[in-house]
């Protein structure tokens, strides 16, 4: 348990340094007719936000992709070029969502953040009524075949449209 705490402390220090240079811009309001992305109500302390005990979003340094956002189980989160960030729109449903499960939040839940700028985290309501997490407006997904090891680039560049997401919402570096 102590080693896990030390690793988390090291991650927090490293990611705090990375997030200190962020632009701090917030998502723009979206048109009333589109599903609305809403900024989450966060207060941050030293790059860490204590959420409601459910979803966790961590900025983690990986060898092949640089710094990416993962969940607590080590699954790299992705964005889809078929979606839009402004307005935040999720187009991956049905069969697509089985291969690329959306990152969801229950009503009233707030994620715990480590190294992810809370002003860039939001939520949009999907067509099925669930709440999908967004980062810089981009809806977030997991790759169903990701084993959580952080040693592969599973999902990166799939169909030229799926990319691991960096803590600022941009596409992660593509390995050479």
N, C-alpha and C positions, 0 to 999 in steps of 0.2 A: 504494500500500500504506500509505503514511504517513497519507493522509487517512482510510482505513478505520480505522486504529488510533485516530486522533483522534475519529472518530465513535463507535467502541466505547467509548472512554474517557469521552466525554460521556454516552453512554447509561448506562454503569455508574454514574457519579456521580449522574445524575438518578434512576435506578431505586433506587440505594442509599438515597437520601433517601426515596423512596416506601415502601420495604420496612422502613425503620427503625420505622415506626409500626404494623407488623403485630401481630396478637394472639399469634402464636407457638403457637397451639393445634395439637395433632397429631390425625391421624385416629384415630377410635375403633376398637378391635378389632371385627371382624365375626364373625357366627355361623359355626361350622364348616361348616354345610351350604351356605352361599352361597360364590360365588367370593370369595376373600379379597384385599382390598387391603392391601398391605404398604407401610409407609413405607420409603423408600429410605435407604441408609446414606450420608449426605452429611456433609462437613465444609466449611463455607463460609469464605471470606476476602473481606471487603469486598463482599458481595453477589454474588460470582462463585464458582462451583463448577466445577472442572475435571473434566469427566466422562471417559468412556473413548473419546472421539473420534468418537462417533456422533451421536445426537440432541442438538440444542441447543434450549433453551427460553429465549426472551428476552422481557423486558417492554419494550414499545416504545410510545411516544406516537404516536398517529395523530390526524389532524385530526377525522374524523367520529365515532370511537368512544372517544376518550380513550386511556388506557393499556390495552393488550391484550397477550396472550401470543402470540408467533409462533415459528415454527421459524427456522432459520438462513437459509432461502430467502425469508423474509418472508411466509410463508403464515400468516394469522391462524388460531389454534386456537379451537375451539368446544366448547361443552357442550350436551347434549340434555336437555330437560325430561322426556323419556320414560325417562331413566336415573334412578338414585338415587345419592346420595353416601354414605348410611349405611344399609345396607351399600353399598359401591361395586358397582354393577351396570351392565353394558353391555347394552342391548337392541337396539342397531343392528347388524343382521347382513344377510347376503346382499345384496339390492338396495339396502337402506339404506346398507350399508357401501361399496357402489360409489360412491354419491353423496357419502357422508361417511366417507372412509377413517379408520379408527382410528389414533391415534398409537401406534406400537408400539416396543418395546425388545426386543432380543435378550437371552437369558439372560445374566446377569452384567454387562450394559451399564448404565451410569449416565449420565444426560444431563448436559450442561454447562448450567449455569444462570447467567443474567445478570438480576438484578432479580427473580427468582422465589424465594420463601422455600423453602429445601430441606426444611423440616419439613412443608410442605404437599404435596410431590410424592410420589406412591406409584405402585403398579402393581397391576393385577388380572389374573387369568388369564381370558381369554375362553373361551367354549364350544369354540372351535376349537383351544385350547391356546396361542394367542399371548398375549403380555404387553402389555396396554394401559396407557399412562401415565394417571394420575389427578392432579388438582389439587384439593386440599381435598375429596377423595373423588370428585369428578366425573370420569368418563372423558372423555378428550380426543379430538377429531376434527379433521380438516381438511375444507374444503369443496372438492370436486373442481373447481369452476369458479373458484376463487380464483386470480388471476394473479400474486399475490405483490407487487403494487405498493403496498399499504397506502393507496391513494387511494380505494378503494371500500369499501362496506359489504357486499360479496358474502357472502351467507349469513345475515347478521344478521336475526333475526326470522323466518326461513323457517318456514312453517306455524305460527307462534306458539310454536315449541318449540326452535329452534336459535339460540344466542346466542354471540357472541364472548366469550371468557373473560378476565376481568381477572386480574392476578397473584395475587390472594388467592382465586381460584376462583369469585368472584361473576360475575354477568352484566355485560358491559361496557355502558356507557351507550348507549341507543338514540338515534340522531340525531333531532332534531326535524323 
